[in-house]
């Protein structure tokens, strides 16, 4: 079975072209109807006993758009959007000869543009879902450390907490503490993002991802959530104006290794409301892998 490994800001994925429907997924296991091949996604993504990846994606046919993105975490769970994965599947689609990038994912419609291709490293601008509603918590029940933060859904559920000294912060310990003990996030849980402002319109983000159950090099939906929480937290953005006259907030976001950009329009409303959300960052082919 042929997979193609791509990475976006260090978030790595195994992608298969499934437009002919030869692969199906049941309970975290991939099956090939033609050959009888089967393999659990968790085994494929295991970094010691498998190929190793943060997730698996299938490029599938769509009746409405150019293609469909089916995303699975490294534990086999699905049903969510992945921002870095979205950029990678756009790069993969381009490498397969697809020239237009309107696609559907678990959270709905997305549009993307490839704005640069530098020796195979593509810079992809990905439109994310509009976000309605954000909850601010002064503390989380069940968590025995200061846990003031923000909860929102940017295609995946995210909790965002602001800290100092992010580079030396124990992301795995604190992320698990909030991920597993916060009663307010039950029963579905949430990814946990730790954010440090570093200047006007500029933040650093590290993320503990559920489904991977570890820190990853970057999380696209988490980076988007962190930028929105930064705005709500009073971190001054770079500001433009949308065609509708709304504030267009722009943030530069430092992941562990790469730099990404997030922009969104803030819509005046009684509750938190943003639209025209864009995530821009790298996506690159790594290897062709036969499993």
C-alpha positions as CSV (number, residue, x, y, z in Angstrom):
1,X,0.0,0.0,0.0
2,X,1.5,3.4,-1.0
3,X,1.4,6.3,1.3
4,X,3.0,9.7,0.9
5,X,4.5,11.5,3.9
6,X,4.1,15.2,4.2
7,X,4.8,17.6,7.0
8,X,3.4,21.0,7.8
9,X,5.4,23.0,10.4
10,X,6.7,19.7,11.7
11,X,3.3,18.1,12.0
12,X,3.7,15.0,9.9
13,X,1.1,12.9,8.1
14,X,0.8,9.8,5.9
15,X,-1.5,10.5,2.9
16,X,-3.1,8.0,0.5
17,X,-4.9,8.8,-2.8
18,X,-8.3,7.2,-2.2
19,X,-10.3,8.8,-5.0
20,X,-11.1,5.4,-6.4
21,X,-12.4,4.2,-3.0
22,X,-10.0,1.3,-2.6
23,X,-9.5,2.1,1.1
24,X,-12.0,2.1,3.8
25,X,-11.8,2.8,7.6
26,X,-13.6,0.9,10.3
27,X,-12.9,1.5,14.0
28,X,-9.4,2.9,13.4
29,X,-8.4,0.2,10.9
30,X,-7.7,0.7,7.2
31,X,-8.8,-2.0,4.8
32,X,-8.1,-2.4,1.1
33,X,-11.0,-4.0,-0.6
34,X,-9.1,-5.2,-3.7
35,X,-6.1,-6.9,-2.0
36,X,-7.4,-7.7,1.5
37,X,-4.6,-5.6,3.1
38,X,-5.4,-4.1,6.5
39,X,-3.5,-2.2,9.1
40,X,-4.5,-0.2,12.2
41,X,-3.9,3.5,12.0
42,X,-2.3,3.4,15.4
43,X,0.2,0.7,14.2
44,X,1.0,2.7,11.1
45,X,1.6,5.9,13.1
46,X,3.7,4.3,15.8
47,X,7.2,5.9,15.7
48,X,9.0,2.7,16.9
49,X,7.0,-0.1,15.5
50,X,5.4,1.6,12.4
51,X,6.3,4.3,10.0
52,X,5.6,7.1,12.4
53,X,3.2,10.1,11.9
54,X,0.9,12.4,13.8
55,X,-2.0,11.3,11.7
56,X,-3.3,9.6,8.5
57,X,-5.3,11.3,5.7
58,X,-7.2,10.0,2.7
59,X,-7.7,12.2,-0.4
60,X,-11.2,11.2,-1.5
61,X,-13.7,12.2,-4.2
62,X,-16.4,14.7,-3.4
63,X,-19.7,15.2,-5.2
64,X,-19.7,18.9,-4.3
65,X,-16.1,20.1,-4.3
66,X,-12.7,19.3,-5.8
67,X,-11.9,16.6,-3.2
68,X,-12.6,15.5,0.3
69,X,-10.2,15.3,3.2
70,X,-10.6,12.4,5.6
71,X,-8.4,12.9,8.7
72,X,-7.5,10.4,11.5
73,X,-5.3,11.0,14.6
74,X,-2.5,8.7,15.3
75,X,-4.7,6.7,17.7
76,X,-7.3,6.1,14.9
77,X,-9.8,8.6,16.1
78,X,-11.4,10.9,13.4
79,X,-14.2,13.3,12.9
80,X,-12.2,16.5,13.3
81,X,-10.3,19.1,11.2
82,X,-6.5,19.5,11.2
83,X,-5.1,22.8,10.0
84,X,-1.6,21.6,9.3
85,X,-3.1,18.5,7.7
86,X,-5.3,20.6,5.6
87,X,-2.3,22.5,4.1
88,X,-0.5,19.1,3.5
89,X,-3.4,17.5,1.7
90,X,-3.6,20.6,-0.5
91,X,0.1,20.2,-1.3
92,X,-0.5,16.5,-2.0
93,X,-3.5,17.3,-4.2
94,X,-1.4,19.7,-6.2
95,X,1.3,17.1,-6.6
96,X,-1.4,14.7,-8.0
97,X,-2.3,17.3,-10.6
98,X,-5.3,18.9,-9.0
99,X,-5.3,22.6,-9.7
100,X,-8.2,24.0,-7.6
101,X,-8.6,23.6,-3.9
102,X,-12.1,23.8,-2.7
103,X,-12.6,20.8,-0.4
104,X,-14.7,19.3,2.3
105,X,-13.5,18.1,5.7
106,X,-15.1,16.9,8.9
107,X,-16.0,20.5,9.9
108,X,-17.3,21.6,6.5
109,X,-16.1,23.6,3.5
110,X,-12.5,24.9,3.1
111,X,-10.7,26.8,0.3
112,X,-7.0,27.0,-0.2
113,X,-4.4,28.7,-2.3
114,X,-0.8,27.8,-2.9
115,X,0.9,31.2,-2.8
116,X,4.5,30.0,-3.1
117,X,6.5,26.9,-4.1
118,X,10.1,27.0,-3.1
119,X,11.8,23.8,-4.2
120,X,8.9,21.6,-3.1
121,X,8.1,23.5,0.1
122,X,4.7,25.0,-0.6
123,X,3.3,28.0,1.3
124,X,-0.4,27.3,1.6
125,X,-3.1,29.7,2.6
126,X,-6.0,27.8,4.0
127,X,-9.5,29.2,4.8
128,X,-10.8,27.9,8.1
129,X,-14.3,27.7,9.6
130,X,-16.0,30.8,11.1
131,X,-16.1,30.7,14.9
132,X,-19.1,31.5,17.0
133,X,-18.6,31.6,20.7
134,X,-15.7,31.5,23.1
135,X,-15.8,30.6,26.8
136,X,-13.4,32.2,29.3
137,X,-12.7,30.1,32.5
138,X,-11.2,31.7,35.6
139,X,-10.2,28.2,36.7
140,X,-11.0,24.6,35.8
141,X,-12.6,22.2,38.2
142,X,-10.5,19.2,38.9
143,X,-7.2,21.0,37.9
144,X,-5.1,21.8,40.9
145,X,-3.0,24.5,39.3
146,X,-3.9,28.0,38.0
147,X,-5.9,27.3,34.8
148,X,-7.4,30.5,33.6
149,X,-8.0,30.2,29.9
150,X,-10.3,30.1,26.9
151,X,-12.2,27.3,25.2
152,X,-13.3,27.5,21.5
153,X,-13.8,25.2,18.6
154,X,-11.9,26.0,15.4
155,X,-12.7,22.7,13.7
156,X,-11.3,20.9,16.7
157,X,-11.9,21.6,20.4
158,X,-9.2,23.7,22.0
159,X,-8.3,25.1,25.4
160,X,-5.9,28.1,25.4
161,X,-3.8,29.2,28.4
162,X,-1.4,32.1,28.6
163,X,1.9,31.5,30.3
164,X,5.4,33.0,30.8
165,X,8.6,31.1,30.0
166,X,7.0,28.9,27.3
167,X,10.4,27.5,26.0
168,X,11.0,25.8,29.3
169,X,7.4,25.0,30.2
170,X,6.4,21.3,30.9
171,X,3.9,21.1,28.1
172,X,3.2,17.3,28.4
173,X,2.7,17.3,32.2
174,X,0.5,20.4,32.2
175,X,-1.3,19.5,29.0
176,X,-2.3,16.1,30.4
177,X,-3.3,17.7,33.7
178,X,-5.9,19.9,31.9
179,X,-6.7,17.3,29.2
180,X,-7.7,14.6,31.6
181,X,-8.8,16.4,34.8
182,X,-10.8,19.4,33.7
183,X,-14.4,18.6,34.3
184,X,-15.6,21.4,32.0
185,X,-13.9,19.8,29.0
186,X,-15.5,16.4,29.5
187,X,-16.5,14.1,27.9
188,X,-14.9,14.9,24.6
189,X,-11.8,16.6,26.0
190,X,-9.8,19.2,24.1
191,X,-6.3,20.0,22.8
192,X,-4.4,22.2,25.2
193,X,-2.5,25.2,23.9
194,X,0.1,27.2,25.8
195,X,0.7,30.7,24.5
196,X,3.2,33.4,25.3
197,X,2.9,36.9,23.7
198,X,6.2,38.1,22.3
199,X,5.3,41.4,20.7
200,X,2.6,43.3,18.9
201,X,0.7,40.9,16.7
202,X,3.1,38.1,17.6
203,X,2.8,35.0,19.8
204,X,4.5,31.7,20.5
205,X,2.4,28.5,20.8
206,X,3.0,25.0,22.0
207,X,0.3,22.4,21.9
208,X,-0.6,19.1,23.7
209,X,-2.8,17.2,21.2
210,X,-5.5,14.8,22.2
211,X,-5.5,11.7,19.9
212,X,-1.7,12.0,19.7
213,X,-1.6,12.4,23.5
214,X,1.7,14.3,23.4
215,X,3.1,17.6,22.3
216,X,3.4,18.0,18.6
217,X,5.7,20.3,16.7
218,X,2.6,22.4,15.7
219,X,-1.2,22.2,15.6
220,X,-2.9,24.3,12.9
221,X,-6.3,24.5,14.5
222,X,-4.6,25.2,17.8
223,X,-2.6,28.0,16.3
224,X,-5.8,29.6,14.9
225,X,-7.5,29.1,18.3
226,X,-4.5,30.7,20.1
227,X,-4.5,33.7,17.8
228,X,-8.2,34.3,18.5
229,X,-7.7,33.8,22.3
230,X,-4.8,36.3,22.1
231,X,-7.2,38.9,20.7
232,X,-9.7,38.2,23.4
233,X,-6.9,38.3,26.0
234,X,-5.9,41.8,24.9
235,X,-2.7,40.9,22.9
236,X,-2.7,43.6,20.4
237,X,-2.8,42.4,16.7
238,X,-1.7,44.0,13.6
239,X,-4.9,45.6,12.3
240,X,-6.4,46.0,8.9
241,X,-10.0,46.5,7.7
242,X,-12.2,44.0,6.0
243,X,-14.4,44.8,3.0
244,X,-17.4,44.9,5.4
245,X,-15.6,47.4,7.6
246,X,-14.8,45.0,10.4
247,X,-11.5,44.8,12.2
248,X,-9.1,42.4,10.4
249,X,-6.8,41.0,13.1
250,X,-3.4,39.5,12.0
251,X,-1.0,37.5,14.1
252,X,2.4,36.0,13.4
253,X,2.6,32.7,15.3
254,X,5.9,30.9,16.2
255,X,5.5,27.1,16.5
256,X,8.4,25.0,17.7
257,X,10.3,25.4,14.5
258,X,8.3,27.2,11.8
259,X,6.4,30.5,11.6
260,X,2.8,30.7,10.5
261,X,0.3,33.5,10.0
262,X,-3.4,33.8,11.1
263,X,-5.9,36.5,10.2
264,X,-9.6,36.9,10.9
265,X,-12.3,39.5,10.8
266,X,-13.9,40.3,14.2
267,X,-17.7,40.7,13.8
268,X,-19.5,43.0,16.3
269,X,-21.9,40.7,18.1
270,X,-23.2,39.9,21.6
271,X,-21.0,36.8,21.6
272,X,-17.5,36.1,20.2
273,X,-17.8,36.0,16.5
274,X,-15.1,35.8,13.8
275,X,-15.2,35.1,10.1
276,X,-12.9,35.1,7.0
277,X,-10.3,33.1,9.0
278,X,-7.1,32.2,7.2
279,X,-4.1,30.1,8.3
280,X,-0.9,30.4,6.2
281,X,2.1,28.2,6.5
282,X,4.4,25.6,5.0
283,X,3.6,22.1,3.6
284,X,6.3,19.8,2.2
285,X,6.6,16.3,0.7
286,X,8.9,14.1,2.6
287,X,8.8,10.5,1.2
288,X,6.9,7.9,-0.7
289,X,6.4,4.9,1.6
290,X,5.2,1.4,0.8
291,X,3.5,-0.5,3.7
